[in-house]
């Protein structure tokens, strides 16, 4: 009988993390590797993922880099194919890569922006999950973790299109959990609040906005990227073996504030 601590051990597991060359994705990737997973670091540029893989390897962690623009079908397929060729299995998929190319009112965005953000933030995680599905089904186990946002639950101003995609990702997660649970595949979604990453710099570099945010949330501060990794470790590992279809906020209490 394994101890509870041992259930967090990911030795022998293979994990793909999209958008993992920086920010939240990098923190998640490092946490998975530190817990023993064989890690596939993925983002759009091969040199970026290669550099990180070498850095991980020097630290004694198992990692390879596979470039993938998740909005491109051929690149998604290559990501899965190359992972199987190298490691023979896929146990964990973290759909973290996302874009937010537009900030402003709903009525002022063009259709091309809508199509672009939906393609990357919703369509790509759906199709990439579908690609790993047969491999997880064959192993009768697997964990899919989709990274949404508190904006997918609580509407703000100026982020309407982004919020729509993140809300759709939450429902995708629930449907994955409901349909794929019979094959031992779990799917959960994490909704970060305001995190100090390059992705959200336009928000946290606004001192007035940050001051208002800090006064609003119970923990009175924004988060660092590493603070998102812990919940991923739970959901990816056997410690979370009975958790599926869940929506988990890591937001300093933003969703319960006022």
N, C-alpha and C positions, 0 to 999 in steps of 0.2 A: 504493500500500500504506500503510495507516494505521499509525501508531506504536502501541505498547502503551498509552501515555498517552492517545492519542486514543480508544482503545476504551472508556475510562471515561466519555467524553463522551456525555451523554444529550440533546443538542440535537435537537429535533424529536419527542422521545418524550413521551407523555402518561402520567402516573402518578396513581393513586388510592391514598391511604393512609387507612385507617379508623382511628378513634381517634387522630387526629393533632393534637388541640388542646393536648396536653401530653405530658410524659414521653418515653418511647421513640418514640412515634409522631411527635411534633413534631420530634425530632432527625432521624429518618429522612426526614421531609418536607423539612426544611431542606437536608439533604444531597443529596437528589434534585434539588431546585430549584437549588442551587448548582452542580450538575453539568450544568445546562441543561434539565432536564425541565420541561414544563408541568404544574403540580401542582394536583391537586384535594385540598384539605384537607377532611377530613370528621370530624365528631363529632355528638353529639346536638343541640347548640344552635347555631342559625344565627348568633346574635350572636357567639359564640365563634369560629366559623370565619371570619366576615366580618372580625373584628378582626385575626386572624392573616393573612388574605389581604392586607389593607391594609398590614400590617407588612412582609410579604414584598415586596409591590409597591414600597413605598418604598425597599427595599433593592435594587431593580432585578431582582427575581425574578418569574417568571410564575407566578401562583397565583390560584385562585378557591376560594371556600368553598361547599360543599354540605352542608347538615345531613342526617344520616342516622342513625337508630337501626337498627343492622344486624339487630336481632331482628325488625324489621317488614318484611314482604314488599313493601308498596307503597313504602316508603322506599328499600329496596335497588334496586328497579326504577327509581325516580326518580333515584337517584344515577348509575346507568349511563346512562339516557336523557339527563339533563342534561349529562353529560360528553361524550357523543357529539354532542349539539346544539352544544356550545361548541367542541369541539376536533376532532370527526370521527373520533377513533380512541382506543383504549386499548392501551397497550403494557406497562404495569406495574401490577400490583395487589398491594398489601401489606395482607394481612389481619392487622391489628394489634389492633383493638378486642377487648376481652375483659372478663369480669367474674369476681369471686370473692366472692360474697355470703355465704359460709359458711366458718368456721374451726372445726374440731372433728372428733371421731371420726365415721366413716362411719355408724354405727348411730344417730346422734342427729340426722341431717338429715331433713327432710321431703321428700316427693316433689315438692312444688311448687318447692323449691330446686333439686333435680336437674333438673327440666324447664327451669327458667329458665337455669341455667348451660350445659346442653347446647344449648339453643336459640341462645344468643349465641356460645358458644365453638366449637361444632362445626357445627351446622346452618347458621348464617348464613355462615361462610366457604365452606362447600360450595356453597350456593345463589348467593352473590355471585360466586364463581368461575365457576359455570355461566352466569351472566348475561354475564360478560365473554368467555367462551369463543368465541362466534361471531365477535366482533370481532377477537380475536387470530387465530382460524383464518383469517379473511378476509385478514389481513395476513401469514399464514404465519410469524408470530413473536409472542412475548410472554413475559413473565416474571411468574410468580405467586410471591410470597414470603409464606409463612405464619409468623407469630410464635408459637412454642410456648413451652416453658420446660424447664429441666432437670428440673422436677417431672414432666414427661411421660416422662422416661427413668428417673429415680431416685426411688423413693417416699420421701416424708417423713412427718411426723406432722401431722395437722390439715388437710391440704390434699388429702385423698383424691379428692373430687369434681372439684376443679380439675385435679388430676393426670390423672384419667381423660380429661377433655376435651382436655388438651394431648397426651396419648398418641394419642388418636383423630386429632388434627390432623396428627400426624406420619405416620400411615398414610394419611390423606387425601392428603397431599402426594405420597407415593410412588405412589399410584394415579393421581393427576393426571399425574405425570411419565410413568408407563408408558403411559397411554391417550392422552395428548395430544401426546407427543413427535413423532409422525408429522406433526403440523401446525406444527412449529417452536415449540411452546409448552413452556417450561421451568417446572418447579415445584420449589422448594426450601423448606426450613424452618430457621428459626434458633431456637435454644434459649438464651435468656439465663439467666444466674444471678441473683444478688441485685443488683438495680439500685436506686439511690436515687431512686425516683419516688413520687408521691403514692399510686399503686396499691399499692405494697408497704410503705407507711409503718408499718403495724401490725407488720411484721417488723423493719425497720431502726431503728425507734424503741425497740426492746427492746435495751438496752445489753448485757445478758448474752448474748442470742442473737447479736448482731453480734460480740461478742468471741470467742464459740465459732466462728462462721463464719470470722472472720479467722485464727484459729489453724488452721483446717482446710484452707482453700484455699491452693494454692501461691503465688498473688500476694498473699495476706494482706490483702485489702481487698475491699469491695464496689465495684461499678462506677457510673460516672456515665452518664446516658442517652446522651450523645454517643458513648460507646464502643461502642454497638451499630450505629451508622450505617455504619461502614466496610464490614462484611461485606455489608450491603444494597447498597451501591454496586457491589460486585463482582457480586453475583447479579443485579442489575437491568440491568447493562450488557453490552455485547458482550465486555468483558473476561472475562465468565463464560459465554461462548456455548456451551461444551461441558459446563456443569455443570447437571445436573438430577437430581432424586430424592435430593438430598443432605440430610443432617441435620447442621447446624453449631452446635456449642456455643460460646457466648461467655460463659464462666462463671468465668474466672480459675483454671480447673483443678479446679473443684468435682467434676466427674464422675470425675476420676482420683485424688481424695484419699480414701484409706482405705476 
